[in-house]
Amino acid sequence: MARNPHRPFHPDPAQMAVAPAVSGNSINGLGEMDRRQPRMVYWAPDPDDIPHGELQRWFYTVEPPDPAMATARIERRKLTAMEIPEVTGDPAERTPAAWTEELQRFVEQGLCERIGVAEMTPDWVYEGHEVRQSRIVIAGVQHDYEAIATAPEWTAGTEVVRQYGRASLVAKKIAAWLRLDGWPAEPVTGPMTGAVTMIPPAIACGFGELGKHGSVINPEFGSSFRLSAVLTDAPFEPTPARTFGIDDFCQSCRVCENACPPEAIAADKQTVRGQEKWYVDFDKCLPFFNQTYGCAICIAACPWSRPGVGLNLAAKLARRAERTGS
């Protein structure tokens, strides 16, 4: 194993001085045996609403001396604030399959690289919030690999901000289309998504599987993409979940574990809110994340994220499963 150039990591004392007494792992439900709704631990629309709010504010004090980052942040704010039309006319009628097929035009137009739909469930709603819509549309925008591969340099952080801007735009465009077709729709843009968490519905609607590093892994893009969503009652046909053998692959792969500077990625699954799953230690991860303006090392290091590798891996795993009958 190659030496990790970012270890040992020592958090900035100024950052740790504003850390709350409560563990983010406790907020996330690590070790809890019963199912419950998630609680917001970070990226709250109002930092005063969460114990780690001062750390969230501290994140923005690490301002990279990079004009490209400043430009990307300004553009993302513009897109997030972009107004969309009110609901107009009677609701348009299509078959559920036709509604879902219509979404592909947003991919064809280059506004996103992947899109899917899931039936909404309370398990994805943060505690204390309510989502009444029956459908959640998930859009994925892919990172430029050469940019994200520079993590934890600021060039990678700039790329993350840029893609969050694209994700905001496509969510606004989808919501605007639905409203003009007579259906109420609410865009959900990251990283401050408000009421709903997006990784579980992304998995449910076919984006891929949860990886050891806590992000979705997709054969086409690896983990190198960002998400946005739209909440609506338009009767979309849900797109099915897909498995590619990624979960088994992560059992034996240690690339992201070894690449993580604060050693936040566990070798084995853990119980979180009654579910055994891959989990990243929040208290270890966050200080390095904050000090490097978003880190992204595990996303860049993941073998599935390398261009052209993921599809070959998926095909290899599928052939192995066919041979073994598993």
C-alpha positions, 0 to 999 in steps of 0.5 A, a space after each residue: 500500500 502506497 503511503 498516504 500523503 495526507 496522513 497524519 491529519 491534524 484538524 485546525 484548532 480554530 475549527 474544532 473550537 466551534 465543534 459541538 459536544 454531540 457526535 454527528 454519528 449519534 445524530 446519524 443513528 450509528 449503532 441504533 437498532 430501530 428504524 427511524 427517519 434521518 436527522 439533518 446533520 449538515 448542510 442545513 438551509 439555516 445553520 442555527 437549526 443543527 448542532 453542527 451549524 457553526 462548523 457549517 459556517 466555518 466551512 465558508 471561512 476557508 475561501 480558496 484564493 481561486 477566481 474560478 471558484 468564486 465565479 462558480 459559486 456566484 453562478 450556482 447561487 444565481 441558478 439556485 435562486 432562479 424563479 420558475 413559473 407558477 402552475 398553469 392550466 389543467 394537469 396534462 394527461 399522459 400514461 405513467 410510462 409516457 411521463 417517465 419517457 419525457 424525462 429523457 429529453 433533459 438528458 438528451 439536451 445535456 442538462 443532466 447525464 442520468 434521470 430516474 423516478 421513485 415513489 416517495 417514502 417517509 424514510 427519506 424525509 428528515 425528521 421534523 419535515 413533511 413531504 406530501 408529494 407521491 413522486 421524487 424525480 432524481 437527476 444526476 450530473 457527472 463530474 469532469 474526471 480530470 478536475 475531480 481527480 485533483 482532490 483535495 485541491 481547490 480545482 476539485 472543489 470548484 468542479 463540485 460547485 460547478 456541478 451543483 449549479 448544473 444540478 440546480 438548473 436541471 431541477 428548476 427546468 424539470 419543475 418549470 416543465 411540470 408546472 407549465 403542464 399543470 402539475 405542482 412541482 418543487 425543485 430540491 437542490 444541493 447541497 442544502 436540500 432541506 426536507 429530503 435526503 437524496 442518496 436513498 431515492 437515487 438508489 431506489 430509482 436505478 442510479 446504482 448501489 451504495 459504496 463503501 465510501 457512503 456515496 452512490 456508485 454507478 457503472 457509467 459514472 462511478 461516484 463522480 456525479 452530483 444529485 438534485 431532485 423534483 417533488 411532484 404528484 405527476 404520475 410518473 412510472 417509477 424506474 427500477 432499482 439496479 444492482 451490478 455486484 458493486 456491494 460485493 466488490 466493495 467488500 474486498 476493495 480497500 482503495 477508498 479506505 486507504 485513500 481517506 486522510 482521516 481514516 473515516 471509511 470503515 472496512 465493514 458495514 455498520 448498523 445505522 438506524 436499524 439497517 446494516 450499511 456502509 457508513 463513513 465516520 462523520 466526526 472523522 470526515 468532517 474536519 478534513 472535508 471542511 479544511 479542504 473545501 469539500 475533499 472528494 478524495 474517495 470519489 476520485 480514488 474509487 476504481 468505478 469513477 475512472 473513465 471507461 472502467 466502471 462498465 467493464 467492471 460491471 460486465 466482469 462481475 455480471 459474467 462472474 455471477 452468471 458462472 457462479 449462479 449468485 
